[in-house]
Amino acid sequence: MEKSEIAHIVSQGAQTFGVTLPPVAAASFDAYAALLEERGRHVNLTAITGDDDVARLHFLDSIALLKAARFASARIIDVGSGAGFPGIPLKIAEPTIDLTLLDATGKRVAFITELCALLSIDAACIHARAEEAARKPDMRERYDIAVSRAVARLNVLCELCLPFVRVGGDFIAMKGADSTDEISEARSAAAALGAELRECFNYTIPGTDVTHRAVIYRKTSPTPGGYPRRFAKIQKTPL
């Protein structure tokens, strides 16, 4: 498959979501895929490979969130960003986003820093653990939206992500369509952290039979100062 086909898949899929991409998006997604493939030979960035799967299961999966909340001109933090998903595709599709990318793995932060330079994307790339960064005064409750596609249970993600969100803002966790039990499990965690479930937004990735769910929490009150706890404590006794 030619690299230009990636741009075609993403453009057509975005239209299915009702999203019109900016003119520079095609070249950006082609360059993103090329760097992901090249660096992925040496660094563990993603298990998803191949142009079609990268275009659909990474890029379109990320862009779908634009229908779940208002991202235009919002301050966004992507917690556990990894290879830049969903934060960088969201920024490509909606350039007005003020983006922070946070990851605890140095090699992945090096990749997203290189990628942002390549694509001329203005974003803060931070190498830190979420439970430590969320205690910094310039990051705690400073964001309109926190997003995460990290592989963790929802009750754990709530404790790691909600402290970043301002009161009135949203935390969006990207989950599978079969996440109902996780949502029920996380109800008390969200309440303890000052949030409530606002909506579950289900979407099917265009060109596939894959359905995912954006679980959206609204921050209703400040997160108590005792959270987030140390990660060992979060794992041992999740909320």
C-alpha positions as CSV (number, residue, x, y, z in Angstrom):
1,M,0.0,0.0,0.0
2,E,1.3,3.4,-0.9
3,K,1.7,5.9,1.9
4,S,-0.8,8.2,0.2
5,E,-3.4,5.6,0.8
6,I,-3.0,6.2,4.6
7,A,-4.1,9.8,4.1
8,H,-7.1,8.6,1.9
9,I,-8.2,6.1,4.6
10,V,-8.0,8.7,7.4
11,S,-9.6,11.5,5.4
12,Q,-12.6,9.3,4.4
13,G,-12.9,7.8,7.8
14,A,-12.8,11.3,9.5
15,Q,-15.7,12.4,7.2
16,T,-17.7,9.4,8.5
17,F,-17.3,10.9,11.9
18,G,-18.3,14.3,10.6
19,V,-14.7,15.7,10.9
20,T,-13.1,17.7,8.1
21,L,-9.3,17.5,8.4
22,P,-7.0,20.5,7.7
23,P,-5.1,20.5,4.4
24,V,-1.8,19.6,6.0
25,A,-3.2,16.5,7.8
26,A,-2.6,14.2,4.9
27,A,1.2,14.8,4.8
28,S,1.3,14.7,8.6
29,F,-0.3,11.3,8.9
30,D,1.9,9.9,6.1
31,A,5.0,11.2,7.9
32,Y,3.7,9.9,11.3
33,A,3.2,6.4,9.9
34,A,6.6,6.4,8.3
35,L,8.4,7.4,11.4
36,L,6.4,4.9,13.5
37,E,7.4,2.1,11.2
38,E,11.0,3.2,11.1
39,R,11.5,3.7,14.9
40,G,9.3,0.7,15.7
41,R,12.0,-1.6,14.4
42,H,14.2,-0.6,17.3
43,V,11.8,0.6,20.0
44,N,8.7,-1.1,21.3
45,L,6.1,1.5,20.3
46,T,3.0,-0.4,19.2
47,A,1.8,-4.0,18.4
48,I,-0.3,-2.6,15.6
49,T,1.6,-2.6,12.3
50,G,0.8,-2.2,8.6
51,D,-0.5,0.9,6.9
52,D,-4.2,-0.1,6.9
53,D,-4.3,-1.0,10.6
54,V,-2.2,2.0,11.7
55,A,-4.5,4.3,9.7
56,R,-7.7,2.8,11.1
57,L,-6.8,1.4,14.6
58,H,-4.5,4.2,15.6
59,F,-5.3,7.4,13.6
60,L,-9.1,7.0,13.2
61,D,-9.5,5.5,16.6
62,S,-8.0,8.7,18.0
63,I,-9.8,11.1,15.8
64,A,-13.2,9.6,16.9
65,L,-12.8,11.4,20.2
66,L,-13.5,14.7,18.5
67,K,-17.2,13.7,18.5
68,A,-17.1,12.9,22.2
69,A,-16.2,16.3,23.6
70,R,-15.3,19.8,22.6
71,F,-11.6,19.9,21.8
72,A,-11.3,23.1,19.9
73,S,-8.9,25.5,21.8
74,A,-9.0,23.2,24.8
75,R,-6.0,22.4,27.0
76,I,-5.5,18.6,26.7
77,I,-3.3,16.1,28.5
78,D,-2.7,12.7,27.0
79,V,-1.8,10.4,30.0
80,G,0.4,7.4,29.1
81,S,0.7,8.7,25.5
82,G,3.1,5.9,24.3
83,A,3.6,6.5,20.6
84,G,1.4,9.6,20.7
85,F,-2.1,8.1,20.8
86,P,-4.6,9.6,20.9
87,G,-3.0,13.1,21.5
88,I,-1.0,13.7,18.3
89,P,-3.8,12.5,15.9
90,L,-6.2,14.8,17.8
91,K,-3.7,17.7,17.4
92,I,-3.3,17.0,13.7
93,A,-7.0,17.0,13.2
94,E,-7.7,19.9,15.5
95,P,-4.7,22.2,15.5
96,T,-6.1,24.6,18.1
97,I,-5.6,22.1,20.8
98,D,-3.0,23.0,23.5
99,L,-1.4,19.6,23.9
100,T,0.6,17.9,26.7
101,L,1.9,14.4,26.1
102,L,2.9,12.5,29.3
103,D,4.6,9.1,29.5
104,A,6.8,7.3,32.0
105,T,9.0,5.6,29.4
106,G,12.0,7.7,28.2
107,K,12.3,6.0,24.8
108,R,8.6,6.7,24.0
109,V,9.0,10.3,25.1
110,A,12.0,10.6,22.8
111,F,9.9,9.3,19.9
112,I,7.0,11.7,20.4
113,T,9.4,14.6,20.9
114,E,11.1,13.7,17.5
115,L,7.7,13.2,15.9
116,C,6.4,16.6,17.1
117,A,9.5,18.3,15.7
118,L,9.1,16.4,12.4
119,L,5.5,17.5,12.1
120,S,6.0,21.0,13.4
121,I,3.6,20.3,16.3
122,D,3.8,22.5,19.3
123,A,3.3,20.2,22.3
124,A,4.8,19.7,25.7
125,C,6.4,16.2,25.8
126,I,6.9,15.2,29.5
127,H,8.8,12.2,30.8
128,A,7.2,11.5,34.2
129,R,5.0,9.1,36.1
130,A,1.4,10.3,36.1
131,E,1.0,10.0,39.9
132,E,4.0,12.2,40.4
133,A,3.2,14.8,37.6
134,A,-0.4,15.2,38.9
135,R,1.0,16.7,42.2
136,K,2.9,19.5,40.4
137,P,1.1,22.8,40.9
138,D,1.4,23.7,37.2
139,M,-0.3,20.5,36.1
140,R,-2.8,19.6,38.8
141,E,-6.3,20.5,37.8
142,R,-5.0,22.6,34.9
143,Y,-6.5,20.8,31.9
144,D,-9.9,21.0,30.2
145,I,-9.7,17.3,29.1
146,A,-7.5,14.4,30.1
147,V,-7.5,11.5,27.6
148,S,-5.9,8.1,28.0
149,R,-5.7,4.9,25.9
150,A,-3.4,3.3,28.5
151,V,-4.0,-0.4,29.3
152,A,-5.2,-0.2,32.9
153,R,-8.5,-0.8,34.7
154,L,-10.8,2.2,34.8
155,N,-10.6,2.6,38.6
156,V,-6.8,2.9,38.3
157,L,-7.0,5.3,35.3
158,C,-9.4,7.5,37.2
159,E,-6.9,8.0,40.0
160,L,-4.1,8.6,37.6
161,C,-6.0,11.0,35.3
162,L,-8.7,12.9,37.1
163,P,-6.3,14.9,39.3
164,F,-5.1,16.7,36.1
165,V,-8.6,17.8,35.2
166,R,-10.1,21.2,36.2
167,V,-13.5,21.3,37.8
168,G,-16.0,21.3,35.0
169,G,-13.6,19.5,32.7
170,D,-13.6,15.9,31.4
171,F,-11.6,12.7,31.6
172,I,-12.0,10.4,28.6
173,A,-10.9,6.8,28.8
174,M,-10.7,4.8,25.6
175,K,-12.1,1.4,26.2
176,G,-13.6,-1.6,24.5
177,A,-17.3,-1.9,24.0
178,D,-17.4,-4.7,26.6
179,S,-16.3,-2.3,29.4
180,T,-19.6,-2.2,31.3
181,D,-18.2,-4.2,34.3
182,E,-15.2,-1.9,34.5
183,I,-17.4,1.2,34.5
184,S,-19.4,-0.3,37.4
185,E,-16.2,-1.1,39.2
186,A,-14.9,2.4,38.9
187,R,-18.0,4.2,40.1
188,S,-16.8,4.6,43.7
189,A,-13.3,5.7,42.4
190,A,-14.7,8.4,40.3
191,A,-16.9,9.7,43.2
192,A,-13.9,9.7,45.6
193,L,-11.8,11.7,43.1
194,G,-14.5,14.3,42.5
195,A,-16.1,13.1,39.3
196,E,-19.2,11.4,37.9
197,L,-19.9,9.4,34.7
198,R,-21.2,11.8,32.1
199,E,-21.5,9.6,29.0
200,C,-20.4,6.4,27.2
201,F,-19.8,7.2,23.5
202,N,-19.7,4.1,21.4
203,Y,-18.2,4.3,17.9
204,T,-17.2,1.8,15.1
205,I,-13.9,2.5,13.4
206,P,-14.7,3.1,9.7
207,G,-13.7,0.2,7.4
208,T,-13.7,-2.3,10.3
209,D,-16.1,-4.2,12.5
210,V,-14.3,-2.9,15.6
211,T,-16.4,-1.0,18.1
212,H,-14.8,1.0,20.9
213,R,-16.1,3.1,23.7
214,A,-15.1,6.5,25.1
215,V,-16.0,6.6,28.8
216,I,-16.4,10.2,29.8
217,Y,-16.2,11.5,33.3
218,R,-17.1,15.1,34.3
219,K,-15.1,16.7,37.1
220,T,-17.6,18.0,39.6
221,S,-15.4,19.0,42.5
222,P,-11.6,19.2,43.3
223,T,-9.8,16.0,43.8
224,P,-8.8,15.5,47.5
225,G,-5.2,16.2,48.3
226,G,-4.4,12.6,49.1
227,Y,-4.8,11.5,45.5
228,P,-3.2,10.2,43.5
229,R,-1.4,7.8,45.8
230,R,1.9,6.1,45.1
231,F,1.5,3.6,42.2
232,A,2.3,0.6,44.4
233,K,-0.6,1.6,46.7
234,I,-2.9,2.2,43.7
235,Q,-2.2,-1.3,42.4
236,K,-2.4,-3.0,45.8
237,T,-5.6,-1.3,46.9
238,P,-7.4,0.3,44.0
239,L,-10.4,2.5,44.8
